[in-house]
Amino acid sequence: MLLVCVTVGMAIGSLINILVDYLPRFASSVPVSKSGQYRLAVWQWLKSLASRRGLQFIKAEWPGVAVELGAALLLAYLWQRYGLSLKFFYLAVTCSFFLLIALIDLKYRQVLNKLIFPAAMIALVSHAMLPGRELLSALVGGVFGLLPFMATILLKPNGIGAGDVKLATLVGLVVGFPQVVYALIVAVLVGGVAVAVLLLTRRWKLTSYMPYAPFLCLGAIIILVYVPAYRW
């Protein structure tokens, strides 16, 4: 069954890679690839190894390969930990959704409203209807996700984008309070380490733009998986 989960996870990762190139087409002023560049990235990488172009491929397409492998490992881990349960399906869908948002921002520098707003409504409904969850926790979490990023925009308008503010609010709605605090701490720490590494390797400047959605999504996924917030 574990092998099945890995295979399904790879398929989910490939679907995410396809949606990454498909969904931004509906956003204005976003140049989008005409074909799914990342689809079946792991398979394309394995084929490129036979032609001795594996290193070139992984340098160009590493996000797609990482998403497919990450989705496979994540699904396998969730199965090992939770088995066939409501929590398994909820975490698989939610974490895959955050992977999709992270990769779109990484590739197109966009956090799409068409994903954020419906997800926020679904998060509120799930808190209201699923067993062991609290709507108040979601609302307070959303506020705690919103306020620090809103304050950053007011103090430094060009520091982060409006999409990051909306995403931080969504993270709060999904993980609830106080888990949102931990998710934001993880995002800030990982983001800080990434910036430091890029500065030291001279691949990034202080005036360069840094997509922040991947760090927020990573924080949300880690907290969802490792810090259970609700009784199931």
C-alpha positions in Angstrom: 0.0 0.0 0.0 2.9 2.3 0.7 4.1 1.9 -3.0 0.5 2.8 -4.1 0.7 6.0 -2.0 4.0 7.0 -3.5 2.7 6.4 -7.0 -0.5 8.4 -6.3 1.6 11.1 -4.7 3.7 11.3 -7.9 0.5 11.6 -9.9 -0.7 14.4 -7.6 2.6 16.2 -8.0 2.4 15.9 -11.7 -1.2 17.3 -11.6 0.1 20.2 -9.5 2.8 20.9 -12.1 0.1 21.0 -14.9 -2.1 23.3 -12.9 0.8 25.6 -12.3 0.9 26.5 -16.0 -2.8 26.3 -16.5 -4.4 28.4 -13.7 -2.3 31.6 -14.2 -3.7 31.9 -17.8 -6.8 33.4 -16.3 -4.9 36.1 -14.5 -4.2 39.3 -16.4 -0.7 40.5 -17.3 0.8 37.1 -16.4 3.1 35.6 -19.1 2.4 31.9 -19.0 4.0 29.0 -20.7 1.8 27.5 -23.5 2.5 24.0 -22.3 3.0 22.4 -18.9 6.7 22.8 -18.6 6.8 20.9 -15.3 4.4 18.1 -16.0 5.8 14.6 -15.4 9.0 16.3 -14.3 10.6 13.3 -12.6 9.9 11.1 -15.6 11.5 13.7 -17.9 14.4 14.0 -15.6 15.0 10.2 -15.6 14.8 10.2 -19.4 17.3 13.0 -19.5 19.8 11.0 -17.4 20.0 8.4 -20.3 21.1 11.2 -22.6 23.6 12.6 -20.0 21.5 15.8 -19.7 20.2 15.1 -16.2 22.3 17.8 -14.5 21.1 20.5 -17.0 17.5 19.3 -16.6 17.5 19.4 -12.8 19.0 22.9 -12.8 16.2 24.2 -15.0 13.3 22.1 -13.8 14.1 21.5 -10.1 10.8 23.0 -8.8 8.7 20.5 -10.8 10.9 17.6 -9.7 10.8 18.7 -6.1 7.0 19.0 -6.1 6.5 15.5 -7.5 9.0 13.9 -5.2 7.7 16.0 -2.2 4.1 15.0 -2.9 5.0 11.3 -3.1 7.0 11.4 0.2 4.3 13.5 1.9 1.5 11.1 0.9 3.6 8.1 2.0 4.3 9.7 5.4 0.6 10.6 5.9 -0.4 7.1 5.2 2.2 5.6 7.6 1.0 8.0 10.3 -2.7 8.2 9.9 -3.7 5.3 7.6 -7.1 5.4 5.9 -8.8 8.2 7.8 -10.5 11.5 7.4 -7.3 13.2 8.6 -5.3 11.5 5.9 -7.5 12.8 3.1 -7.8 16.3 4.6 -4.1 16.7 5.1 -3.3 15.3 1.6 -5.7 17.7 -0.1 -4.7 20.7 2.0 -0.9 20.2 1.7 -1.2 19.6 -2.0 -3.1 22.9 -2.3 -0.4 24.8 -0.5 2.2 23.1 -2.8 0.3 24.4 -5.8 0.2 28.0 -4.4 3.9 27.9 -3.6 5.0 26.7 -7.1 2.8 29.2 -8.9 4.4 32.1 -6.9 7.8 30.6 -7.4 7.4 30.5 -11.2 5.0 33.4 -11.9 5.4 35.6 -8.9 1.6 35.5 -8.4 -0.7 34.5 -5.5 -4.0 33.9 -7.4 -7.2 35.3 -5.8 -9.2 32.5 -7.6 -7.4 30.1 -5.3 -7.2 32.1 -2.1 -10.8 33.3 -1.8 -12.6 29.9 -2.4 -10.0 28.2 -0.1 -10.8 30.7 2.7 -14.5 30.0 2.4 -13.9 26.2 2.5 -11.6 26.6 5.5 -14.3 28.4 7.4 -16.9 25.8 6.5 -14.7 23.0 7.5 -14.0 24.6 10.8 -17.7 24.9 11.4 -18.7 21.4 10.2 -15.9 18.9 10.8 -15.7 17.2 14.2 -13.3 18.6 16.7 -12.7 21.9 15.0 -13.6 25.4 16.1 -14.7 28.3 14.0 -13.5 30.8 16.5 -10.0 29.3 16.3 -10.0 29.8 12.5 -11.2 33.4 12.7 -8.6 34.4 15.4 -6.0 32.5 13.3 -6.9 34.5 10.2 -6.6 37.8 12.2 -3.2 36.8 13.5 -2.1 35.9 10.0 -3.4 39.2 8.6 -2.1 41.7 11.1 1.7 41.3 10.9 1.7 41.3 7.1 -0.7 44.2 6.9 1.5 46.2 9.2 4.5 45.4 7.0 2.7 46.7 3.9 1.8 49.9 5.8 5.3 50.5 7.1 7.1 49.3 3.9 4.7 49.3 0.9 7.2 47.6 -1.4 8.3 45.0 1.2 5.8 42.3 0.4 2.9 41.9 -2.0 -0.9 42.0 -1.3 -1.0 38.3 -2.3 1.3 37.4 0.6 -1.0 39.2 3.0 -4.0 37.2 1.7 -2.1 34.0 1.8 -1.0 34.6 5.4 -4.6 35.2 6.3 -5.6 31.9 4.6 -2.9 30.1 6.5 -4.3 31.4 9.7 -7.8 30.3 8.7 -6.6 26.8 7.9 -4.4 26.0 10.8 -6.2 28.2 13.4 -4.8 29.8 16.5 -2.3 29.4 18.1 -0.9 27.2 15.3 -0.7 30.2 12.9 2.0 31.7 15.2 4.1 28.6 14.8 3.5 28.6 11.0 4.6 32.2 10.6 7.7 31.6 12.8 8.7 28.7 10.5 8.1 30.8 7.4 10.2 33.7 8.8 13.1 31.5 9.9 13.2 29.4 6.7 12.9 32.6 4.6 15.7 34.3 6.5 18.0 31.3 6.0 17.2 31.2 2.3 17.9 34.9 1.9 21.2 34.6 3.9 22.3 31.7 1.6 21.4 33.6 -1.6 23.3 36.7 -0.3 26.4 34.7 0.6 26.4 33.0 -2.8 25.7 36.3 -4.5 22.6 35.0 -6.3 20.4 37.6 -4.8 20.6 41.3 -3.8 18.8 43.2 -1.1 16.9 45.1 -3.8 15.8 41.9 -5.5 12.3 40.5 -5.2 11.9 37.4 -3.0 8.7 35.3 -3.5 7.4 34.7 0.0 4.5 32.4 -0.6 6.7 29.3 -0.7 7.9 30.0 2.8 4.3 30.6 4.1 3.1 27.4 2.4 6.0 25.4 3.9 5.2 26.8 7.4 1.6 25.8 6.9 2.4 22.3 5.7 4.9 21.6 8.6 2.4 22.8 11.2 -0.5 20.9 9.6 1.5 17.7 9.6 3.5 17.9 12.8 1.4 20.0 15.1 -2.1 18.4 15.3 -4.5 21.1 16.2 -7.8 19.2 16.3 -9.4 16.1 17.6 -10.4 13.8 14.8 
